[in-house]
């Protein structure tokens, strides 16, 4: 029995962008666009009403922007969708704020259709959409000069959990981490769950942000 298609909501203040995204997504049998929004406030309302699996959220919109909309959606729903913020520039400070707010990752507006489709499917299955170099640079800009003091949770990580978190920050999936460390997928899943609990994170993206802000990873590019 085939699975129902993944349900997607598009939030962008440019109608042309929403139309282009809809055409790409609706050409796939496993994806369907169930709603659209032209600003952040409408996005919050539409998402709460339609409960999609994934939201493609423009980061810069009039009124309530994508960051605030992301916060409101995640705070106001028991089972919120996975949110991917869409931006023009990967080094946009808004992107980092959106990731800190709980977005599962970000995607560039100039991304190829294949990358867009892969991103929707990736976050829908629980993985994070991260670009390690960009996140490292954004973290460096956010933290400013000097390395942040180590958060209390850093000392509570086991050696293997620390290895897993470093690989998560490198953008590796559970399967890739499993192969890199030579352990089973279920073992990796157990370690990831422990990392999320110890860092107080909702998902992998939040854990990576915590790793930079908590002094576990060097925030400076090239660090």
Order of alpha helices (4+ residues) and beta strands (2+ residues): beta-alpha-beta-alpha-beta-alpha-beta-alpha-beta-alpha-alpha-alpha-alpha-alpha-alpha
